[in-house]
Amino acid sequence: MIQRQKGCNDIFGREAKVWKYIDHVIDDLMIRYNYNYIRTPIFEATELFHRGVGETTDIVKKESYDFEDKGGRNITLRPEGTAGVVRAFIENKMYGDPNQPVKVYYNGTMYRYERPQAGRDRELTQFGMEILGSDDPLSDAEIISAAVTLYQELGLKEIKVNLNSLGDNESREAYRNALIDYFKPHIKDLCEDCQERLEKNPLRILDCKVDQENDLLKKAPKTLDYLNEESRDRFEKVQEFLDTMQIEYTIDPNIVRGLDYYNHTVFEIEAKVEGFGSNNVLGGGGRYNGLVNQLDGPETPCVGFATGIGRLAMAIELEKVKLPLIESIDLFLLYVNEDEKKYAAYLAQELRKYGFIVETEYTGRGLKAQFKQADRLNAKFTCVLNSEDLDNNEVKIKNNQTKEEEIISLDVLAYYLSENIMDEEGGCQCGDDCHCEETCDCGCQEGKECTCGDDCHCGENCDCGCQEGKECTCGDDCHCGENCDCGCQEGKECTCGDDCHCGESCHCHDK
């Protein structure tokens, strides 16, 4: 039997629904933040990642999927999303677009040849957002705020932003030299990879998975001690914007990026997730002002963020977040003979056009088994298509919650489903902006204003002038007990000409 490859997963069932829900929340959030979707190829020229991600990083040195295609070209499956976005930005001359900065987001598969473990696969799906063309500290804060909002809207709690700054190129170079001076006398105490990194990219030592518990790393110099005045001022502005946005954060000088094109703001975002252990980081990002130029584009300041969808879905499930997933259908159509089956096919098609979730039988099961299948699918209603009923243009429908059965005309089936499904789900069918909390004739709820224009018993003032706690029929029989449209008063008889029982003299007749 052919099996899936190691480090790859089949996403289906409830897990697939969770993933699609995350996609929906992402798309909705990006619309509100005015980011446009971008889709780049899954594979690119190897040079893009070896230059754009960095030769000395594990993601390229050890983890990238490199191969030669039939044309002799060196190809790499994308290990991350930013380099492809920047390549597209340059190739399509987006820097010339009058709408600046360019704000885009992606959501797609990446490939890394690493040891598979929980939440880390060889084939992974990653969501990321990028702002290209702005060096304003506000854009750093916006990226962070959007990421925090995403996690909050997905129901995760205790979101924590860990923030740091690498400073500009001058500050970064000063820090780099400080690290070399610090680690050089202790080089033999570092792993082989870190010994190689010392001269090429000493910041990568701080990310080492082998030496992460080494006291040398814990006591290493901190970036903030090497920021020049301009970099320090900029970092303070980022914090001021986050304070204004009411985004909580913690300064963590241990967050670094080993890539040369990264500078200024770097950050990671974590959430308290039971089952994740000590590593609760869900995503991170930072400013990379040097990448566009490094890939032969014009000098362009950029900032971005990325998070893994698989790890995010795992966090949601571990935290038992209640998601509004569709785990039921509206109607299951049952039948016995071929004529009824044909009608089931027709009726299912018509009702689906109206937006209902409709299912029927496809495997030749008997009527009893069809009822069991409807239960497995959590059908709100079942409908047995009986030839005799169909000849009379009728159908028998059953509410699977109340167990009540009715025979109704086929002409009103869609209306019947709409009315009853909306009632079950607490919706309103009045067609207006209704936000009440107790059902009235139009479906509005008690405690808030109703503007449906129908007979309303919401319990509070509505457009027709009725008063809290009393019944009103909007211009006819009025029993409010207070002032109504005819001007009658509380406590005395009214003879205004309508059938009014307010109990007080009103202004429409002489005492």
VEXDREN-2710 file (C-alpha; in Angstrom, 1 decimal):
% VEXDREN-2710
k/r/px/py/pz
1/MET/0.0/0.0/0.0
2/ILE/1.3/3.4/-0.9
3/GLN/1.5/5.7/2.1
4/ARG/1.9/9.4/2.6
5/GLN/5.5/10.7/2.9
6/LYS/7.1/11.2/6.3
7/GLY/6.4/14.7/7.7
8/CYS/3.3/15.2/5.5
9/ASN/-0.3/15.0/6.7
10/ASP/-3.8/14.3/5.2
11/ILE/-6.1/17.1/6.5
12/PHE/-9.7/16.0/6.6
13/GLY/-12.9/15.7/8.8
14/ARG/-13.1/18.1/11.7
15/GLU/-9.4/19.1/11.4
16/ALA/-10.1/20.3/7.8
17/LYS/-13.1/22.4/9.1
18/VAL/-10.8/24.0/11.7
19/TRP/-8.2/24.8/9.0
20/LYS/-10.9/26.3/6.7
21/TYR/-12.3/28.3/9.6
22/ILE/-8.8/29.8/10.3
23/ASP/-8.6/30.6/6.6
24/HIS/-11.9/32.4/6.8
25/VAL/-10.9/34.5/9.8
26/ILE/-7.6/35.4/8.1
27/ASP/-9.3/36.5/4.9
28/ASP/-11.8/38.6/6.9
29/LEU/-9.1/40.2/9.0
30/MET/-6.9/41.0/6.0
31/ILE/-9.8/42.8/4.3
32/ARG/-10.2/45.0/7.4
33/TYR/-6.5/45.8/7.5
34/ASN/-6.5/46.4/3.7
35/TYR/-4.0/43.7/2.8
36/ASN/-4.3/42.1/-0.7
37/TYR/-3.8/38.4/-1.2
38/ILE/-0.7/37.3/-3.2
39/ARG/0.0/33.8/-4.5
40/THR/3.6/32.9/-5.5
41/PRO/4.9/29.7/-7.0
42/ILE/5.6/26.7/-4.7
43/PHE/9.0/26.3/-6.3
44/GLU/11.5/29.0/-7.3
45/ALA/15.1/29.3/-8.5
46/THR/17.4/27.9/-5.8
47/GLU/19.3/31.2/-5.8
48/LEU/16.3/33.1/-4.5
49/PHE/16.4/31.2/-1.2
50/HIS/20.1/30.8/-0.9
51/ARG/20.5/34.5/-1.3
52/GLY/17.2/35.7/0.1
53/VAL/17.1/33.4/3.2
54/GLY/20.8/33.0/3.8
55/GLU/23.4/30.3/3.0
56/THR/24.3/29.9/6.7
57/THR/20.8/29.4/8.0
58/ASP/19.6/25.9/8.8
59/ILE/16.5/26.5/6.6
60/VAL/18.7/26.5/3.5
61/LYS/21.9/24.7/4.6
62/LYS/20.0/21.6/6.1
63/GLU/16.3/21.9/5.4
64/SER/15.6/23.1/1.9
65/TYR/14.3/20.7/-0.8
66/ASP/16.7/21.3/-3.7
67/PHE/16.6/19.5/-7.0
68/GLU/17.6/19.9/-10.7
69/ASP/14.7/19.8/-13.1
70/LYS/14.6/18.3/-16.6
71/GLY/16.0/21.5/-18.1
72/GLY/19.0/21.4/-15.8
73/ARG/17.7/24.3/-13.7
74/ASN/18.4/24.4/-9.9
75/ILE/15.0/24.5/-8.2
76/THR/14.0/24.7/-4.6
77/LEU/10.6/24.1/-3.0
78/ARG/9.9/27.2/-1.0
79/PRO/10.8/26.9/2.6
80/GLU/9.2/30.2/3.6
81/GLY/7.0/32.9/2.0
82/THR/8.9/36.2/2.3
83/ALA/11.5/35.7/-0.3
84/GLY/9.0/34.8/-3.0
85/VAL/6.9/37.8/-2.1
86/VAL/9.9/40.1/-2.5
87/ARG/10.9/38.4/-5.8
88/ALA/7.3/39.1/-7.1
89/PHE/7.5/42.7/-5.7
90/ILE/10.7/43.3/-7.8
91/GLU/9.7/41.4/-10.9
92/ASN/6.3/43.0/-11.2
93/LYS/7.7/46.4/-10.4
94/MET/5.2/46.9/-7.5
95/TYR/7.5/49.5/-6.2
96/GLY/6.3/51.7/-9.0
97/ASP/2.6/51.4/-8.0
98/PRO/1.3/54.8/-6.8
99/ASN/-0.5/53.0/-4.0
100/GLN/2.3/52.7/-1.4
101/PRO/3.1/50.9/0.7
102/VAL/2.3/47.6/-0.8
103/LYS/0.4/45.5/1.8
104/VAL/0.0/41.8/0.9
105/TYR/-0.6/38.5/2.6
106/TYR/-0.1/34.8/1.6
107/ASN/-1.4/31.5/2.9
108/GLY/0.2/28.4/1.4
109/THR/2.4/25.4/1.7
110/MET/6.1/25.4/2.5
111/TYR/8.6/22.6/2.5
112/ARG/11.4/22.0/5.0
113/TYR/13.4/18.8/5.3
114/GLU/13.6/18.7/9.1
115/ARG/12.9/16.0/11.7
116/PRO/9.1/15.8/12.0
117/GLN/7.6/16.5/15.4
118/ALA/4.3/17.8/16.8
119/GLY/3.4/21.1/15.1
120/ARG/6.5/20.9/12.8
121/ASP/6.1/19.0/9.5
122/ARG/8.1/18.7/6.3
123/GLU/5.1/20.0/4.4
124/LEU/3.6/22.9/6.4
125/THR/1.1/25.6/5.7
126/GLN/2.1/29.2/6.6
127/PHE/0.2/32.5/6.7
128/GLY/2.2/35.6/6.4
129/MET/1.7/39.3/5.8
130/GLU/4.2/41.9/4.5
131/ILE/4.3/45.7/4.3
132/LEU/6.7/46.7/1.5
133/GLY/7.7/50.4/1.1
134/SER/7.3/51.9/4.6
135/ASP/9.9/52.6/7.2
136/ASP/7.4/54.2/9.5
137/PRO/7.4/52.7/13.1
138/LEU/3.6/52.6/12.8
139/SER/3.9/49.9/10.1
140/ASP/5.8/47.7/12.6
141/ALA/3.1/48.3/15.2
142/GLU/0.4/47.5/12.7
143/ILE/1.9/44.2/11.7
144/ILE/2.1/43.2/15.4
145/SER/-1.5/44.4/16.1
146/ALA/-2.9/42.4/13.2
147/ALA/-1.2/39.3/14.4
148/VAL/-2.4/39.7/17.9
149/THR/-5.9/40.4/16.7
150/LEU/-5.8/37.2/14.6
151/TYR/-4.9/35.1/17.6
152/GLN/-7.6/36.8/19.8
153/GLU/-10.3/36.4/17.2
154/LEU/-9.5/32.7/16.9
155/GLY/-10.2/32.4/20.7
156/LEU/-6.7/32.0/22.1
157/LYS/-6.0/33.6/25.4
158/GLU/-3.1/35.2/27.3
159/ILE/-1.5/36.5/24.1
160/LYS/2.0/37.7/24.8
161/VAL/4.2/39.9/22.5
162/ASN/7.9/39.6/23.0
163/LEU/9.7/42.6/21.4
164/ASN/13.3/43.5/20.7
165/SER/15.3/45.7/18.3
166/LEU/18.5/44.9/16.3
167/GLY/19.0/48.5/15.5
168/ASP/20.2/49.9/12.1
169/ASN/23.2/48.6/10.2
170/GLU/25.6/50.5/12.4
171/SER/24.1/49.2/15.6
172/ARG/23.9/45.7/14.2
173/GLU/27.6/45.7/13.2
174/ALA/28.6/46.9/16.7
175/TYR/26.6/44.1/18.2
176/ARG/28.1/41.5/15.8
177/ASN/31.6/42.5/16.8
178/ALA/30.7/42.3/20.5
179/LEU/29.4/38.8/20.0
180/ILE/32.6/37.7/18.2
181/ASP/34.8/39.1/21.0
182/TYR/32.6/37.4/23.6
183/PHE/32.4/33.9/22.1
184/LYS/35.9/33.7/20.6
185/PRO/37.7/32.7/23.9
186/HIS/35.1/30.0/24.4
187/ILE/34.8/28.7/20.9
188/LYS/35.6/25.1/21.9
189/ASP/32.6/25.1/24.3
190/LEU/30.2/25.6/21.3
191/CYS/28.8/23.0/19.0
192/GLU/30.4/22.4/15.5
193/ASP/27.8/24.5/13.7
194/CYS/28.2/27.4/16.1
195/GLN/32.0/27.3/15.7
196/GLU/31.5/27.7/12.0
197/ARG/28.9/30.5/12.6
198/LEU/31.2/32.6/14.7
199/GLU/32.9/34.5/11.9
200/LYS/30.2/34.1/9.2
201/ASN/27.1/34.9/11.3
202/PRO/27.5/35.1/15.1
203/LEU/23.9/36.1/15.7
204/ARG/22.9/32.6/14.5
205/ILE/24.7/31.2/17.6
206/LEU/22.0/32.7/19.8
207/ASP/19.4/30.7/17.8
208/CYS/21.2/27.4/18.2
209/LYS/19.1/24.5/19.3
210/VAL/22.0/22.4/20.5
211/ASP/23.5/25.1/22.7
212/GLN/20.3/26.8/23.8
213/GLU/20.9/25.8/27.5
214/ASN/24.5/26.7/27.4
215/ASP/25.3/29.5/30.0
216/LEU/27.5/31.2/27.4
217/LEU/24.4/32.0/25.3
218/LYS/22.4/33.1/28.4
219/LYS/25.1/35.6/29.4
220/ALA/25.9/36.8/25.9
221/PRO/25.7/40.6/25.1
222/LYS/22.3/42.0/24.5
223/THR/21.3/44.0/21.4
224/LEU/19.7/46.9/23.3
225/ASP/23.1/47.8/24.8
226/TYR/24.5/48.5/21.3
227/LEU/21.7/50.6/19.8
228/ASN/22.7/54.0/18.6
229/GLU/20.5/57.0/19.5
230/GLU/18.5/57.0/16.2
231/SER/17.8/53.2/16.6
232/ARG/16.8/53.7/20.2
233/ASP/14.4/56.5/19.4
234/ARG/12.8/54.5/16.6
235/PHE/12.3/51.5/19.0
236/GLU/10.6/53.8/21.5
237/LYS/8.2/55.0/18.8
238/VAL/7.2/51.5/18.0
239/GLN/6.4/51.0/21.7
240/GLU/4.4/54.2/21.8
241/PHE/2.2/53.1/18.9
242/LEU/1.7/49.7/20.6
243/ASP/0.7/51.5/23.8
244/THR/-1.7/53.7/21.8
245/MET/-3.2/50.5/20.2
246/GLN/-3.4/48.9/23.7
247/ILE/-1.2/46.0/22.6
248/GLU/0.6/44.6/25.6
249/TYR/4.2/43.6/25.1
250/THR/7.4/42.6/26.9
251/ILE/10.9/43.6/25.9
252/ASP/12.9/40.5/25.3
253/PRO/16.6/41.2/24.3
254/ASN/17.1/37.5/23.5
255/ILE/15.1/37.7/20.3
256/VAL/17.4/38.0/17.4
257/ARG/17.5/37.3/13.6
258/GLY/20.7/35.9/12.1
259/LEU/20.0/37.2/8.6
260/ASP/22.0/40.2/7.5
261/TYR/19.0/42.0/5.9
262/TYR/17.0/42.1/9.2
263/ASN/17.2/45.3/11.3
264/HIS/15.3/47.3/13.9
265/THR/12.1/45.6/15.2
266/VAL/12.0/41.8/15.8
267/PHE/9.2/40.1/17.7
268/GLU/7.6/36.8/18.6
269/ILE/4.0/36.1/19.8
270/GLU/3.0/33.4/22.1
271/ALA/-0.1/32.1/23.8
272/LYS/-0.7/30.0/26.9
273/VAL/-1.6/26.7/25.4
274/GLU/-1.8/23.6/27.6
275/GLY/0.1/20.8/25.9
276/PHE/2.6/22.9/24.1
277/GLY/5.2/22.6/26.8
278/SER/7.8/25.4/27.3
279/ASN/7.6/26.6/23.6
280/ASN/4.3/28.5/23.3
281/VAL/5.5/30.7/20.4
282/LEU/2.9/30.7/17.6
283/GLY/4.6/33.1/15.1
284/GLY/7.0/36.0/14.7
285/GLY/8.4/38.5/12.4
286/GLY/10.4/41.7/12.1
287/ARG/11.8/44.4/9.8
288/TYR/14.0/43.4/6.8
289/ASN/15.0/46.7/5.1
290/GLY/17.9/45.1/3.2
291/LEU/16.2/42.1/1.4
292/VAL/14.7/43.9/-1.6
293/ASN/18.1/45.5/-2.4
294/GLN/19.9/42.2/-1.8
295/LEU/17.7/40.6/-4.5
296/ASP/18.6/43.3/-7.0
297/GLY/15.6/45.5/-6.3
298/PRO/15.6/49.2/-5.2
299/GLU/16.2/50.1/-1.6
300/THR/12.8/49.3/0.0
301/PRO/12.0/49.1/3.7
302/CYS/9.8/46.1/4.7
303/VAL/8.3/44.5/7.7
304/GLY/6.5/41.2/8.0
305/PHE/5.0/38.4/10.1
306/ALA/4.4/34.6/9.6
307/THR/2.6/31.9/11.6
308/GLY/2.1/28.2/10.9
309/ILE/-1.5/27.1/10.3
310/GLY/-0.9/23.6/11.6
311/ARG/0.5/24.7/14.9
312/LEU/-2.3/27.3/15.2
313/ALA/-5.0/24.7/14.6
314/MET/-3.3/22.5/17.2
315/ALA/-3.4/25.3/19.7
316/ILE/-7.1/25.9/19.1
317/GLU/-7.9/22.2/19.6
318/LEU/-5.7/21.9/22.7
319/GLU/-7.4/24.9/24.2
320/LYS/-10.8/23.5/23.3
321/VAL/-11.9/26.8/21.7
322/LYS/-15.5/26.6/20.7
323/LEU/-15.6/27.4/17.0
324/PRO/-18.8/28.1/14.9
325/LEU/-18.1/25.1/12.6
326/ILE/-20.9/23.8/10.4
327/GLU/-21.4/20.3/11.8
328/SER/-25.0/19.6/10.6
329/ILE/-27.1/19.8/7.5
330/ASP/-30.4/21.5/7.0
331/LEU/-32.4/18.7/5.3
332/PHE/-32.0/15.0/4.4
333/LEU/-34.2/13.8/1.6
334/LEU/-35.3/10.1/1.9
335/TYR/-36.9/8.0/-0.8
336/VAL/-37.8/4.3/-1.7
337/ASN/-38.3/4.0/-5.4
338/GLU/-36.6/5.4/-8.5
339/ASP/-39.2/8.0/-9.2
340/GLU/-38.8/9.4/-5.7
341/LYS/-35.0/9.2/-6.2
342/LYS/-35.3/11.4/-9.3
343/TYR/-37.4/13.9/-7.5
344/ALA/-34.9/13.9/-4.6
345/ALA/-32.2/14.8/-7.1
346/TYR/-34.3/17.6/-8.5
347/LEU/-35.4/19.0/-5.1
348/ALA/-31.9/18.8/-3.6
349/GLN/-30.6/20.9/-6.5
350/GLU/-33.3/23.5/-6.2
351/LEU/-33.0/23.9/-2.4
352/ARG/-29.2/24.2/-2.6
353/LYS/-29.7/27.1/-5.0
354/TYR/-31.6/28.8/-2.1
355/GLY/-28.6/28.3/0.2
356/PHE/-29.7/25.2/2.1
357/ILE/-27.4/22.4/3.1
358/VAL/-29.2/19.4/1.6
359/GLU/-28.2/15.7/1.4
360/THR/-29.9/12.6/0.1
361/GLU/-29.1/8.9/-0.3
362/TYR/-26.4/7.6/-2.8
363/THR/-25.7/4.0/-1.8
364/GLY/-29.0/2.2/-2.1
365/ARG/-29.7/2.0/1.6
366/GLY/-33.2/1.2/2.9
367/LEU/-35.4/3.7/4.5
368/LYS/-34.4/2.7/8.1
369/ALA/-30.7/3.0/7.2
370/GLN/-31.4/6.4/5.6
371/PHE/-32.8/7.7/8.8
372/LYS/-29.7/6.6/10.6
373/GLN/-27.6/8.3/8.0
374/ALA/-29.6/11.5/8.6
375/ASP/-28.9/11.3/12.3
376/ARG/-25.1/10.8/11.7
377/LEU/-25.2/14.0/9.6
378/ASN/-27.1/15.9/12.3
379/ALA/-29.9/16.7/9.9
380/LYS/-32.1/19.5/11.3
381/PHE/-35.0/18.2/9.2
382/THR/-35.8/15.0/7.3
383/CYS/-38.2/14.7/4.4
384/VAL/-39.6/11.4/3.2
385/LEU/-40.5/11.7/-0.5
386/ASN/-43.6/9.6/-0.9
387/SER/-45.1/9.2/-4.4
388/GLU/-48.7/9.6/-3.2
389/ASP/-47.8/12.9/-1.4
390/LEU/-45.8/14.1/-4.4
391/ASP/-48.8/13.6/-6.7
392/ASN/-50.7/15.9/-4.3
393/ASN/-47.8/18.4/-4.5
394/GLU/-47.1/17.7/-0.8
395/VAL/-44.3/16.4/1.3
396/LYS/-44.0/15.1/4.9
397/ILE/-41.3/16.9/6.9
398/LYS/-40.0/16.1/10.3
399/ASN/-38.2/18.4/12.8
400/ASN/-35.4/16.2/14.2
401/GLN/-35.2/18.3/17.4
402/THR/-38.9/18.4/18.4
403/LYS/-39.8/15.2/16.5
404/GLU/-42.9/17.0/15.2
405/GLU/-44.1/16.0/11.7
406/GLU/-46.1/18.1/9.2
407/ILE/-47.4/17.6/5.7
408/ILE/-46.9/20.8/3.8
409/SER/-47.2/22.0/0.2
410/LEU/-44.0/21.7/-1.9
411/ASP/-44.6/25.3/-3.0
412/VAL/-43.8/26.6/0.5
413/LEU/-41.0/24.1/1.4
414/ALA/-38.2/26.6/1.0
415/TYR/-40.1/29.2/3.1
416/TYR/-40.9/26.6/5.7
417/LEU/-37.3/25.6/6.1
418/SER/-36.1/29.2/6.2
419/GLU/-38.6/30.1/8.9
420/ASN/-38.0/27.1/11.1
421/ILE/-34.2/26.9/10.7
422/MET/-33.9/30.7/11.5
423/ASP/-36.1/30.2/14.6
424/GLU/-33.9/27.4/15.8
425/GLU/-30.8/29.4/15.3
426/GLY/-32.2/32.5/16.9
427/GLY/-32.1/34.5/13.8
428/CYS/-34.3/37.3/12.6
429/GLN/-36.3/37.3/9.3
430/CYS/-37.5/40.9/9.4
431/GLY/-35.0/42.0/6.9
432/ASP/-33.8/45.0/8.9
433/ASP/-31.0/45.7/11.2
434/CYS/-32.4/43.9/14.3
435/HIS/-30.3/43.3/17.4
436/CYS/-32.8/42.4/20.1
437/GLU/-32.7/39.6/22.6
438/GLU/-36.2/38.1/22.8
439/THR/-38.1/36.8/19.9
440/CYS/-41.0/38.9/18.6
441/ASP/-43.0/38.6/15.4
442/CYS/-40.1/39.7/13.3
443/GLY/-37.5/37.5/15.2
444/CYS/-36.0/40.4/17.2
445/GLN/-34.9/40.0/20.7
446/GLU/-35.6/41.6/24.1
447/GLY/-33.6/44.5/25.4
448/LYS/-32.6/46.4/22.3
449/GLU/-34.2/48.6/19.7
450/CYS/-36.1/47.0/16.9
451/THR/-36.6/48.8/13.5
452/CYS/-38.5/46.0/11.7
453/GLY/-41.7/47.9/11.2
454/ASP/-43.8/44.9/12.1
455/ASP/-46.0/44.2/15.2
456/CYS/-43.3/44.2/17.9
457/HIS/-43.3/42.8/21.4
458/CYS/-39.6/43.3/22.2
459/GLY/-40.1/44.9/25.6
460/GLU/-38.6/48.3/24.7
461/ASN/-39.3/51.3/22.5
462/CYS/-39.4/50.5/18.8
463/ASP/-40.2/52.7/15.8
464/CYS/-43.9/52.4/16.2
465/GLY/-43.8/54.2/19.5
466/CYS/-44.6/51.3/21.9
467/GLN/-43.3/51.5/25.4
468/GLU/-41.3/49.1/27.5
469/GLY/-43.1/46.1/29.0
470/LYS/-46.4/46.5/27.2
471/GLU/-48.0/45.2/24.0
472/CYS/-48.4/47.6/21.1
473/THR/-49.9/46.9/17.6
474/CYS/-48.3/50.0/16.0
475/GLY/-51.2/52.4/15.5
476/ASP/-54.3/50.4/16.2
477/ASP/-55.3/48.8/19.5
478/CYS/-53.0/50.3/22.1
479/HIS/-52.5/49.0/25.6
480/CYS/-49.2/50.6/26.5
481/GLY/-50.3/52.2/29.8
482/GLU/-48.4/55.3/28.9
483/ASN/-48.4/58.0/26.2
484/CYS/-49.2/56.5/22.8
485/ASP/-49.5/58.1/19.3
486/CYS/-53.0/59.4/20.0
487/GLY/-51.8/61.4/23.0
488/CYS/-53.7/59.5/25.7
489/GLN/-52.6/59.6/29.3
490/GLU/-51.9/57.0/32.0
491/GLY/-54.7/56.0/34.3
492/LYS/-57.9/57.5/32.7
493/GLU/-60.2/56.6/29.9
494/CYS/-59.5/57.7/26.3
495/THR/-62.2/58.3/23.6
496/CYS/-59.9/59.3/20.8
497/GLY/-61.8/57.3/18.2
498/ASP/-59.7/54.2/18.2
499/ASP/-60.1/51.2/20.4
500/CYS/-57.9/52.6/23.2
501/HIS/-57.8/51.5/26.8
502/CYS/-55.1/53.6/28.2
503/GLY/-57.1/54.6/31.2
504/GLU/-56.8/58.4/31.2
505/SER/-58.2/61.4/29.4
506/CYS/-56.2/62.2/26.3
507/HIS/-56.0/65.4/24.2
508/CYS/-58.3/64.1/21.5
509/HIS/-61.6/64.9/23.3
510/ASP/-63.1/67.3/25.8
511/LYS/-63.2/66.2/29.4
END
